[in-house]
Amino acid sequence: MTFTLPELPYAYDALAPHMSKETLEFHHDKHHQAYVTNGNNLLKGTEFEGKSLEEIVKGSFGKNAPLFNNAGQHYNHLHFWNWMKPNGGGDKLPGRLEKKITEDLGGLEKFKTDFAAAGVGQFGSGWAWLSVKNGKLEISKTANGESPLVHGATPILGVDVWEHSYYIDYRNRRPDYLKAFVDHLVNWEYVDEQLGKAGV
């Protein structure tokens, strides 16, 4: 399959003031587009042509770094745009998801604190994640374009902590960006949908 850049599921200014129109224009139209363009060029003539995006990400990890970096980031961003919505965040979660977060991670407030801490603690570029592994939720962080997908887990929520994701709006205040993400941007319904797909 070839990679294609999806339309954003909301207007460019729909996440303001927590994520600005300018940030989304740069992040979606320039950065994500570059992963798509470069990924398609790097895919040509490889054993991964015709495979699904998940197969490409898993198969190229540790074997073809340039392809993995772009395919991994394309995979991450396809979900990232859907992990946010206007007037997102808050404390009203779908019941199944809330129950699982309470059981595995000690409740929503503890999850928010630990998830933000993972994002703050990721040195340099990368992501913080909520994933399902062996039927349990876990919080983790990865560098660059890596995701829990290549470590035997299924990501159900991720936040991009590359500087281009927040520098226009927050400068170097990554903790403020992460607080805004969990409090005002997370699309809990999409997270719950991914939880269901992970078989939990």
DOVOLO-47568 format. One record per residue: residue number from 0; x, y, z of N, C-alpha, C in turn. Coordinates in steps of 0.02 Angstrom, whole numbers, plus 50000, padded with zeros to 5 digits. Layout:
N
{NUM; {X; Y; Z}; {X; Y; Z}; {X; Y; Z}}
...
//
This chain:
200
{0; {50042; 49940; 50000}; {50000; 50000; 50000}; {50044; 50062; 50000}}
{1; {50020; 50115; 49969}; {50056; 50178; 49973}; {50026; 50219; 50029}}
{2; {50068; 50264; 50056}; {50045; 50306; 50110}; {50010; 50368; 50081}}
{3; {49956; 50389; 50113}; {49923; 50450; 50093}; {49909; 50493; 50154}}
{4; {49912; 50558; 50145}; {49900; 50604; 50200}; {49824; 50612; 50209}}
{5; {49798; 50597; 50269}; {49726; 50605; 50279}; {49708; 50677; 50291}}
{6; {49646; 50694; 50278}; {49621; 50760; 50299}; {49617; 50759; 50375}}
{7; {49625; 50817; 50406}; {49613; 50821; 50479}; {49539; 50809; 50492}}
{8; {49521; 50776; 50548}; {49450; 50764; 50562}; {49414; 50824; 50592}}
{9; {49446; 50883; 50590}; {49416; 50945; 50616}; {49451; 51002; 50580}}
{10; {49424; 51063; 50588}; {49454; 51122; 50557}; {49522; 51137; 50589}}
{11; {49564; 51172; 50553}; {49631; 51188; 50578}; {49630; 51229; 50642}}
{12; {49578; 51269; 50651}; {49574; 51311; 50711}; {49531; 51280; 50766}}
{13; {49509; 51217; 50756}; {49460; 51188; 50803}; {49489; 51169; 50871}}
{14; {49555; 51162; 50876}; {49585; 51142; 50939}; {49613; 51201; 50979}}
{15; {49607; 51261; 50950}; {49630; 51321; 50985}; {49589; 51333; 51048}}
{16; {49617; 51362; 51101}; {49685; 51390; 51106}; {49738; 51338; 51126}}
{17; {49719; 51275; 51134}; {49766; 51225; 51161}; {49815; 51200; 51108}}
{18; {49793; 51201; 51045}; {49838; 51188; 50989}; {49815; 51234; 50933}}
{19; {49860; 51276; 50910}; {49840; 51330; 50865}; {49834; 51306; 50792}}
{20; {49799; 51347; 50753}; {49793; 51335; 50681}; {49862; 51331; 50649}}
{21; {49907; 51376; 50670}; {49975; 51377; 50641}; {50012; 51312; 50655}}
{22; {50006; 51287; 50717}; {50038; 51223; 50734}; {50011; 51167; 50690}}
{23; {49945; 51163; 50683}; {49916; 51109; 50642}; {49935; 51115; 50569}}
{24; {49938; 51176; 50544}; {49958; 51185; 50473}; {50029; 51161; 50462}}
{25; {50074; 51178; 50507}; {50143; 51154; 50500}; {50148; 51079; 50512}}
{26; {50117; 51056; 50566}; {50125; 50987; 50588}; {50092; 50938; 50538}}
{27; {50031; 50953; 50518}; {49996; 50909; 50471}; {50020; 50919; 50399}}
{28; {50019; 50981; 50376}; {50031; 50993; 50304}; {50105; 50987; 50285}}
{29; {50149; 51000; 50332}; {50221; 50997; 50315}; {50254; 50934; 50343}}
{30; {50251; 50925; 50409}; {50286; 50869; 50440}; {50255; 50801; 50421}}
{31; {50190; 50794; 50431}; {50159; 50729; 50413}; {50165; 50716; 50338}}
{32; {50155; 50768; 50298}; {50162; 50760; 50226}; {50232; 50735; 50207}}
{33; {50283; 50760; 50242}; {50351; 50738; 50228}; {50360; 50663; 50243}}
{34; {50330; 50639; 50298}; {50335; 50567; 50314}; {50301; 50526; 50260}}
{35; {50245; 50551; 50233}; {50209; 50516; 50180}; {50250; 50514; 50116}}
{36; {50276; 50572; 50096}; {50315; 50576; 50034}; {50378; 50534; 50038}}
{37; {50416; 50543; 50092}; {50479; 50506; 50100}; {50465; 50431; 50108}}
{38; {50412; 50414; 50146}; {50395; 50344; 50156}; {50379; 50310; 50090}}
{39; {50340; 50343; 50048}; {50323; 50314; 49982}; {50385; 50304; 49939}}
{40; {50430; 50351; 49940}; {50492; 50345; 49900}; {50535; 50287; 49926}}
{41; {50539; 50281; 49992}; {50581; 50229; 50023}; {50550; 50159; 50018}}
{42; {50485; 50157; 50008}; {50449; 50093; 50004}; {50461; 50058; 49936}}
{43; {50471; 50099; 49885}; {50478; 50072; 49817}; {50535; 50022; 49812}}
{44; {50519; 49964; 49784}; {50571; 49914; 49771}; {50592; 49874; 49832}}
{45; {50556; 49882; 49889}; {50574; 49843; 49949}; {50526; 49784; 49956}}
{46; {50543; 49739; 50001}; {50501; 49681; 50015}; {50434; 49700; 50046}}
{47; {50429; 49763; 50068}; {50369; 49785; 50104}; {50315; 49814; 50059}}
{48; {50330; 49821; 49995}; {50279; 49848; 49948}; {50217; 49803; 49950}}
{49; {50158; 49834; 49954}; {50097; 49795; 49953}; {50074; 49770; 50022}}
{50; {50116; 49781; 50073}; {50098; 49759; 50140}; {50059; 49815; 50176}}
{51; {50025; 49796; 50230}; {49987; 49846; 50269}; {50036; 49891; 50307}}
{52; {50012; 49949; 50328}; {50055; 49996; 50364}; {50084; 49964; 50427}}
{53; {50043; 49928; 50464}; {50067; 49896; 50526}; {50122; 49845; 50510}}
{54; {50113; 49806; 50456}; {50164; 49757; 50436}; {50229; 49792; 50416}}
{55; {50222; 49849; 50382}; {50282; 49887; 50361}; {50319; 49913; 50422}}
{56; {50282; 49941; 50470}; {50313; 49968; 50531}; {50348; 49912; 50569}}
{57; {50314; 49858; 50581}; {50344; 49803; 50619}; {50402; 49771; 50582}}
{58; {50394; 49761; 50516}; {50445; 49726; 50477}; {50508; 49766; 50465}}
{59; {50501; 49833; 50460}; {50560; 49875; 50446}; {50598; 49894; 50509}}
{60; {50567; 49884; 50568}; {50599; 49902; 50631}; {50664; 49862; 50640}}
{61; {50719; 49898; 50649}; {50783; 49866; 50659}; {50815; 49839; 50595}}
{62; {50781; 49847; 50537}; {50808; 49820; 50474}; {50819; 49875; 50422}}
{63; {50772; 49922; 50420}; {50775; 49975; 50369}; {50756; 50040; 50404}}
{64; {50805; 50072; 50435}; {50792; 50130; 50478}; {50758; 50188; 50441}}
{65; {50780; 50208; 50381}; {50747; 50264; 50348}; {50673; 50250; 50334}}
{66; {50658; 50190; 50309}; {50588; 50173; 50296}; {50549; 50170; 50362}}
{67; {50578; 50138; 50412}; {50543; 50133; 50476}; {50528; 50201; 50506}}
{68; {50576; 50247; 50503}; {50565; 50313; 50533}; {50504; 50348; 50502}}
{69; {50499; 50344; 50436}; {50444; 50378; 50402}; {50378; 50340; 50407}}
{70; {50380; 50274; 50401}; {50319; 50233; 50408}; {50294; 50236; 50480}}
{71; {50341; 50233; 50528}; {50322; 50237; 50598}; {50288; 50302; 50615}}
{72; {50316; 50357; 50590}; {50286; 50422; 50603}; {50219; 50430; 50568}}
{73; {50213; 50401; 50508}; {50148; 50403; 50473}; {50096; 50366; 50514}}
{74; {50113; 50307; 50538}; {50067; 50268; 50581}; {50048; 50308; 50643}}
{75; {50098; 50336; 50677}; {50085; 50374; 50738}; {50038; 50433; 50726}}
{76; {50050; 50469; 50671}; {50011; 50529; 50658}; {49941; 50514; 50633}}
{77; {49932; 50459; 50597}; {49863; 50440; 50577}; {49818; 50436; 50638}}
{78; {49847; 50408; 50692}; {49808; 50403; 50754}; {49808; 50470; 50794}}
{79; {49865; 50505; 50792}; {49871; 50565; 50833}; {49816; 50615; 50818}}
{80; {49800; 50626; 50754}; {49747; 50674; 50737}; {49680; 50651; 50765}}
{81; {49669; 50586; 50768}; {49606; 50560; 50795}; {49605; 50555; 50871}}
{82; {49664; 50556; 50902}; {49668; 50554; 50975}; {49651; 50622; 51005}}
{83; {49638; 50672; 50962}; {49619; 50738; 50986}; {49552; 50757; 50956}}
{84; {49516; 50800; 50991}; {49454; 50828; 50964}; {49440; 50894; 50998}}
{85; {49400; 50937; 50966}; {49380; 50999; 50999}; {49343; 50984; 51063}}
{86; {49356; 51022; 51115}; {49324; 51012; 51181}; {49334; 50940; 51206}}
{87; {49394; 50914; 51196}; {49411; 50847; 51219}; {49434; 50849; 51292}}
{88; {49468; 50795; 51311}; {49493; 50790; 51379}; {49438; 50782; 51430}}
{89; {49449; 50811; 51488}; {49399; 50807; 51540}; {49398; 50739; 51575}}
{90; {49349; 50731; 51619}; {49347; 50672; 51662}; {49290; 50624; 51646}}
{91; {49253; 50637; 51592}; {49198; 50592; 51573}; {49224; 50543; 51520}}
{92; {49238; 50483; 51543}; {49265; 50431; 51499}; {49213; 50377; 51487}}
{93; {49215; 50344; 51428}; {49172; 50286; 51418}; {49185; 50236; 51475}}
{94; {49132; 50202; 51497}; {49136; 50160; 51557}; {49189; 50106; 51555}}
{95; {49194; 50070; 51499}; {49243; 50017; 51494}; {49315; 50043; 51502}}
{96; {49329; 50100; 51470}; {49396; 50130; 51474}; {49411; 50155; 51544}}
{97; {49362; 50188; 51575}; {49372; 50214; 51643}; {49387; 50157; 51692}}
{98; {49349; 50102; 51685}; {49358; 50044; 51729}; {49428; 50014; 51721}}
{99; {49450; 50010; 51659}; {49516; 49980; 51644}; {49572; 50025; 51671}}
{100; {49565; 50090; 51662}; {49616; 50137; 51688}; {49619; 50133; 51764}}
{101; {49561; 50127; 51796}; {49559; 50120; 51869}; {49592; 50055; 51892}}
{102; {49574; 50000; 51858}; {49602; 49934; 51877}; {49677; 49930; 51868}}
{103; {49701; 49953; 51810}; {49771; 49941; 51791}; {49818; 49998; 51811}}
{104; {49792; 50059; 51815}; {49836; 50117; 51823}; {49820; 50161; 51884}}
{105; {49772; 50139; 51925}; {49759; 50176; 51987}; {49714; 50235; 51981}}
{106; {49675; 50239; 51927}; {49626; 50293; 51920}; {49648; 50346; 51870}}
{107; {49600; 50387; 51849}; {49611; 50437; 51796}; {49662; 50490; 51816}}
{108; {49658; 50517; 51876}; {49704; 50570; 51896}; {49776; 50544; 51898}}
{109; {49785; 50484; 51924}; {49852; 50455; 51926}; {49877; 50442; 51855}}
{110; {49831; 50417; 51812}; {49850; 50406; 51742}; {49874; 50472; 51710}}
{111; {49835; 50525; 51718}; {49853; 50590; 51687}; {49922; 50612; 51710}}
{112; {49935; 50606; 51775}; {50000; 50626; 51803}; {50056; 50583; 51774}}
{113; {50046; 50518; 51773}; {50099; 50472; 51750}; {50110; 50477; 51675}}
{114; {50057; 50487; 51637}; {50061; 50494; 51565}; {50099; 50557; 51546}}
{115; {50082; 50613; 51579}; {50117; 50676; 51567}; {50190; 50670; 51587}}
{116; {50203; 50635; 51642}; {50273; 50626; 51666}; {50313; 50587; 51615}}
{117; {50282; 50538; 51582}; {50317; 50499; 51530}; {50336; 50545; 51472}}
{118; {50290; 50590; 51454}; {50304; 50637; 51399}; {50358; 50687; 51417}}
{119; {50356; 50712; 51479}; {50407; 50760; 51502}; {50475; 50725; 51506}}
{120; {50474; 50662; 51526}; {50536; 50625; 51537}; {50568; 50597; 51475}}
{121; {50533; 50602; 51417}; {50563; 50579; 51354}; {50614; 50630; 51331}}
{122; {50678; 50611; 51334}; {50731; 50658; 51315}; {50731; 50666; 51239}}
{123; {50728; 50728; 51216}; {50728; 50740; 51144}; {50661; 50722; 51113}}
{124; {50662; 50705; 51049}; {50601; 50691; 51012}; {50574; 50622; 51029}}
{125; {50507; 50616; 51027}; {50477; 50551; 51041}; {50404; 50558; 51058}}
{126; {50378; 50506; 51092}; {50307; 50501; 51108}; {50297; 50472; 51177}}
{127; {50240; 50488; 51207}; {50218; 50453; 51268}; {50155; 50414; 51249}}
{128; {50147; 50355; 51281}; {50095; 50309; 51259}; {50054; 50279; 51315}}
{129; {49992; 50262; 51298}; {49951; 50217; 51337}; {49938; 50158; 51291}}
{130; {49957; 50098; 51313}; {49952; 50039; 51270}; {49922; 49980; 51307}}
{131; {49901; 49931; 51267}; {49879; 49867; 51295}; {49932; 49816; 51281}}
{132; {49956; 49783; 51333}; {50005; 49729; 51325}; {49983; 49672; 51370}}
{133; {49975; 49613; 51341}; {49952; 49554; 51378}; {49888; 49568; 51418}}
{134; {49843; 49606; 51386}; {49778; 49620; 51417}; {49777; 49675; 51470}}
{135; {49836; 49705; 51483}; {49841; 49758; 51535}; {49861; 49824; 51503}}
{136; {49837; 49878; 51533}; {49858; 49944; 51511}; {49927; 49960; 51540}}
{137; {49968; 49994; 51500}; {50033; 50018; 51526}; {50050; 50084; 51494}}
{138; {50088; 50123; 51531}; {50113; 50188; 51507}; {50186; 50179; 51488}}
{139; {50206; 50209; 51432}; {50276; 50204; 51411}; {50295; 50265; 51371}}
{140; {50358; 50269; 51354}; {50381; 50322; 51309}; {50431; 50292; 51260}}
{141; {50435; 50322; 51201}; {50481; 50298; 51150}; {50516; 50357; 51117}}
{142; {50573; 50343; 51088}; {50610; 50395; 51052}; {50588; 50399; 50979}}
{143; {50595; 50458; 50951}; {50584; 50470; 50880}; {50517; 50442; 50855}}
{144; {50519; 50398; 50805}; {50456; 50373; 50776}; {50436; 50304; 50801}}
{145; {50470; 50279; 50852}; {50452; 50214; 50880}; {50384; 50216; 50914}}
{146; {50352; 50159; 50918}; {50289; 50154; 50955}; {50286; 50086; 50989}}
{147; {50238; 50078; 51035}; {50231; 50013; 51068}; {50217; 49955; 51019}}
{148; {50194; 49972; 50959}; {50180; 49921; 50909}; {50240; 49876; 50896}}
{149; {50300; 49904; 50900}; {50360; 49863; 50886}; {50387; 49830; 50949}}
{150; {50351; 49838; 51004}; {50372; 49807; 51067}; {50317; 49760; 51093}}
{151; {50277; 49734; 51047}; {50227; 49684; 51066}; {50166; 49711; 51101}}
{152; {50152; 49776; 51094}; {50094; 49807; 51126}; {50051; 49843; 51074}}
{153; {49991; 49860; 51093}; {49945; 49897; 51049}; {49933; 49966; 51077}}
{154; {49957; 50019; 51044}; {49945; 50086; 51070}; {49872; 50106; 51064}}
{155; {49844; 50134; 51118}; {49775; 50158; 51114}; {49771; 50234; 51125}}
{156; {49826; 50264; 51147}; {49832; 50337; 51153}; {49905; 50356; 51150}}
{157; {49920; 50407; 51110}; {49989; 50431; 51107}; {49990; 50506; 51102}}
{158; {50043; 50536; 51128}; {50052; 50609; 51121}; {50121; 50622; 51093}}
{159; {50123; 50663; 51042}; {50185; 50681; 51007}; {50222; 50733; 51048}}
{160; {50284; 50718; 51068}; {50324; 50768; 51105}; {50384; 50792; 51064}}
{161; {50381; 50782; 50998}; {50430; 50817; 50955}; {50415; 50892; 50963}}
{162; {50467; 50933; 50959}; {50457; 51005; 50970}; {50408; 51036; 50921}}
{163; {50405; 51010; 50859}; {50359; 51041; 50811}; {50286; 51032; 50832}}
{164; {50272; 50987; 50879}; {50204; 50977; 50902}; {50181; 51031; 50950}}
{165; {50228; 51066; 50981}; {50207; 51115; 51032}; {50246; 51180; 51033}}
{166; {50301; 51186; 50997}; {50345; 51244; 51007}; {50314; 51311; 50987}}
{167; {50272; 51311; 50936}; {50240; 51374; 50915}; {50195; 51400; 50972}}
{168; {50160; 51354; 51005}; {50111; 51374; 51056}; {50139; 51379; 51127}}
{169; {50188; 51336; 51142}; {50211; 51331; 51211}; {50286; 51345; 51220}}
{170; {50320; 51359; 51164}; {50394; 51366; 51166}; {50424; 51304; 51199}}
{171; {50463; 51312; 51251}; {50496; 51253; 51281}; {50457; 51225; 51341}}
{172; {50394; 51245; 51349}; {50355; 51224; 51407}; {50318; 51158; 51393}}
{173; {50356; 51105; 51383}; {50325; 51040; 51367}; {50274; 51018; 51420}}
{174; {50287; 51027; 51486}; {50238; 51007; 51536}; {50170; 51042; 51526}}
{175; {50170; 51106; 51506}; {50107; 51142; 51495}; {50069; 51113; 51435}}
{176; {50105; 51095; 51383}; {50075; 51064; 51324}; {50043; 50997; 51344}}
{177; {50078; 50957; 51383}; {50052; 50891; 51402}; {49991; 50897; 51447}}
{178; {49991; 50947; 51490}; {49932; 50959; 51534}; {49873; 50979; 51491}}
{179; {49884; 51023; 51442}; {49830; 51044; 51397}; {49804; 50985; 51357}}
{180; {49849; 50941; 51336}; {49829; 50882; 51297}; {49781; 50838; 51336}}
{181; {49800; 50819; 51398}; {49756; 50774; 51436}; {49693; 50809; 51462}}
{182; {49698; 50873; 51477}; {49640; 50909; 51505}; {49591; 50933; 51453}}
{183; {49614; 50948; 51392}; {49571; 50982; 51343}; {49568; 50952; 51273}}
{184; {49612; 50905; 51257}; {49616; 50882; 51187}; {49599; 50809; 51176}}
{185; {49610; 50765; 51225}; {49603; 50693; 51212}; {49532; 50674; 51191}}
{186; {49529; 50635; 51138}; {49466; 50607; 51114}; {49457; 50538; 51147}}
{187; {49424; 50538; 51205}; {49418; 50476; 51244}; {49378; 50422; 51207}}
{188; {49332; 50443; 51164}; {49292; 50394; 51127}; {49336; 50355; 51078}}
{189; {49384; 50390; 51047}; {49430; 50356; 51001}; {49477; 50310; 51039}}
{190; {49498; 50331; 51098}; {49540; 50289; 51141}; {49502; 50225; 51159}}
{191; {49439; 50233; 51177}; {49397; 50176; 51195}; {49388; 50129; 51136}}
{192; {49380; 50158; 51077}; {49373; 50118; 51014}; {49436; 50075; 51004}}
{193; {49494; 50106; 51014}; {49557; 50069; 51006}; {49564; 50015; 51059}}
{194; {49540; 50029; 51119}; {49541; 49979; 51173}; {49500; 49918; 51152}}
{195; {49442; 49930; 51122}; {49400; 49875; 51097}; {49434; 49835; 51043}}
{196; {49469; 49871; 50997}; {49504; 49836; 50943}; {49562; 49795; 50969}}
{197; {49589; 49814; 51027}; {49644; 49776; 51057}; {49618; 49714; 51094}}
{198; {49552; 49705; 51091}; {49523; 49644; 51119}; {49513; 49645; 51195}}
{199; {49510; 49706; 51223}; {49501; 49711; 51296}; {49428; 49727; 51311}}
//
